[in-house]
Amino acid sequence: MSEVKRRVTWMHIVTFAFATAISYVLAVVSSLIFPVLGAPGVSALYVASAIYVPLGVWMGLWGALAGYLSCFFLGLYPSGYSVVQSLIWSVADFIEAFIPALIYRAMRVDPDFRAKRPWAAKMLPLFISTGTVLLLIGMTVQILWGATYGEPFTTAYVVLVYVGSALAAIGIVMGLLAGDVRTWMAQILSIVSAAFCSGLWGAGTLTVFNLPPPLPAELFWPIFVGWVLSDLIVLSVIGTALLVALTPVFKRTGLLVRGWWA
């Protein structure tokens, strides 16, 4: 029997447009509330990546394009970069979603984040969801009180972020041991590769090469380290939680893209 030919539908376009808009809003909020000092548009907790990176896993180039466009508009406002600078810099977020999409497709992984053992089926979602809740509580504490009053709220924010990240990391290891090994290996490779490569391009184009670079070259390392750590945290915690929760939904609705566009 011949395989049914897949095509782009209005659901792909609407999902892409919605994800792009949400990513832009979260990018603006993240860069204003959790800034990396001296680097407009760079955030120490870039929550937007938790939207377009999973979308890259689910919908291929739609996710990469959502990342690119949301970062492009972020570069223009409120970051204040020129159109040319933003066009170049925004490739960082395209890369960040494209690499996971490429890894999953190159490894021929049909994403399956379910745990196959009864004890893990209960514990894995608990660890990942609890980590996500703690991270979100930490962000709320910082937004409402830490940014204005400082200590002890800033310390509480940091502790909640790292405890949440640790719990999510335990959940990921649990998935690797008790779930679909190929899926979780692809996820781990995606998180690390996306964070590193996106940070390299993003920090590099802001400080070393662009037309012209908008920031001093000596800021490369602080921006790069802040960028990579931010992505590792957000993708491990919120990004993984969304993949675990919503992958079955994308499969049921036919939105899961097997190729690059359909």
N, C-alpha and C positions, 0 to 999 in steps of 0.2 A: 504494500500500500504506500502511495506517495505521501510525503509529509505535507501537512497543511501549510500553505504559504502564509506567512505572517505579514501584517501591514500596520502602518502607523494609523492610530485612531485618534478621535478627538479626546479620549481619556488620557492618552499620552501627552497631548499638548496642554490640556488643562492641568494635569499633575505637574508637568514641567513648569508652567507659568506660576502656579501656586508655590511650588518649592523655591523658585527663583525669588519671588516676592518675600517669602518668609526668611530665606537666607539673607537677603539684603537687610531686612529689619533687624535680625539677630546680629548681623555683622556690625551694623551701626551701634547698636546697644553694647555689644561686647567691646568694641574699640573705644567707646567713650567711658564705660564703667570700669573695664579691666585693661587699661592701656599699658603698653610697653613704652616707658618714658622716652621721648625723643623720636618716636616712630609713629606718626599719625597713621591710623588704619590697622596697626598691628595690636593684637590683644593677647594678654596673658591667659585668657580663657575664651577662645574663639568658638562660641557655641554654634555659629552658622555651619561649621564643617560637619556637625552631627546631622545636618539635613541633606546636603548635596553629596556627601561621600556615600552614605547608604543608598542614595538615589542612583549613584554610579553603579553600585552592585546590582541593584534591581533593574535599572533602565539604561545602562550603558552610557552612551554619549549624551543622553539627556541630562544626566547628573553632572557630567563634566561641563556642559554648557551652562547649567544653572550656577555652578560654582564660578565659572568665568564671568558671567554677566553680573552676578551679585557683587563680586569683588571689583569689577570695573566701575560700577556705580558707587561703590564705597570709596574707590580711589578718587573719584570726582568730588563726592560729597559724603561725609564731612571732611575727608582727609586733605582735600585741596591740591591733589596732584593734577598735572596737565592731562589732556586726552591721550597724548602719546605715551606718557609715563604710565598711565592707568592701563592702556592697551597691553603694554609689555608686562607690567607687574601682575596683572590679573591672570596671566598664564599659570601662576603658582597654584591658584585654586582649581583651574582646569586640570593640572597635573594631579592634584590631591584626590580628585574624584576619578580621574582616568586610570591611575595606577591600580586601585582596587578592582575596577571594572576589567582591566587587562588581566590581572592575576586570576580572578575567578574564571574568566573565559579561557585563558591559556591553560589552566589546570583542569578545565572542563568540569567545574564544580557546579552542581545544582544545589544552591544554598539550602542547607537543612540544619537549623540551629537547635533542634530538639535533642534532649538527652535520651539515650537508649536504655538507661538503667533506672529502675523506679526511684531509688534514693536520689539520684542526680536530677531526675525530672522535677523533683520538688525543690531541691537545694539550689540548682543552677539559676533559675529565674529569681529566687529569693536573694541570692548574693548580688546579681547584676542589678535588680530593681532597687534593692536597698542602697547599693553604691550610688545609683543615679539620684535617688531621693536625698541622700546626704550631700551630694554635690550641689543639687538645686537649693537645698536649705542653706548651704554655705554661701552660694551666690546671693541668695536673698538677704542673708545677714550682712554681707559686704555692701550690697546696694542700699539697704535701708539705714544701716548704722555705721558700718566700717568705713565707708568713704567719707563720712562726715565727722565721726567721733574717734576713729582710730581704735586703739586698744580699749578693752580686750576683744573687740569684735573682729578686728583684723586677724588676730591669732585664731579665733574660733573659725573664721572663714578658711584659713589655711589648713587647720586640722581636719575640718569636715571634707575639704577637697581631697586631701591625701588619704584619709580613711576610706572615703567613697571610692577612690581610685584603686586602693588595695583590695577592697571587697570585689570590685568588678574584675580585677586581675585574677582573683581566686576563682570567680565564676568562669572566666575564659579558660583557665587551666582545667577546671572541672569539665568544661565542654570538650576540651581536647582529649581528656581521659575517658569520658563516658558518653560522648556524642559522635557525630560524624567527623572523623579525623580530617578528611580533606577540607571540609567546610571551615573548621576551626584553624587549620594550618593556613588556609587562604586568608582568613580574617587576621591572624597574627602578622603574617607577611604584609598584608595590606596596611595595617595600622602603622607599622614601623617604616615601611617604604614610603607611604604617602606623607607621613610627618617629615621625614628626612628630606625627601626630594622637593616637597613644597616649600619647606623652610629654606633650603639652599637657593631655590629660584627666587623666592620672595625677598629674602634678606639681600641676596646678590644684586637683584635689580634695583633695590632701594638705595644701595650704598656703593656698588662697584661698577655696574654697567647699566645704562639706560640713556635716555636722550634729553637732558643729562641726568645723572643720578641725583635724586632730590635730597639725599642725606649724606653726611660725611662718611668716608670709608671706614673709619675706626668704629662705627656703630654696627658693623657687620656681625660680630660675634654676639653682642648682647641681643640683637634682634633675632639672629639665627637660633640661639639657645631658647629664648622666650617663645619663639614660634613653634619649635619642635616640641618642647615640653607641653605647650598648650594643646597641640594637636594630639599628642600621645594620650593626654588625660581625657579630652573630649571624645575622641574616637573610641577609646577603650571603654569609657563609661556610657555616655549618652548614645553614641553611635552604635555600639554593640547592643544596648538595650532596645533601640529601635529596630535593629535587624532581627533580634530574637522575637520581638512582639509583632512586627508588621510583615515579615517575609511571607507567612501563610496568607495574609490578606492580599498581597501582590500576586501570589500564585492563583488564588481563587478568582480574582477579578480579571485575570488575563493581562495585567500590567507588567508582569515579569518579562523583561526583554531577553531573548536568547542570543540575539546578535548584538548589533550596536544601536539600532534605532527601533527594531521591532522583533 
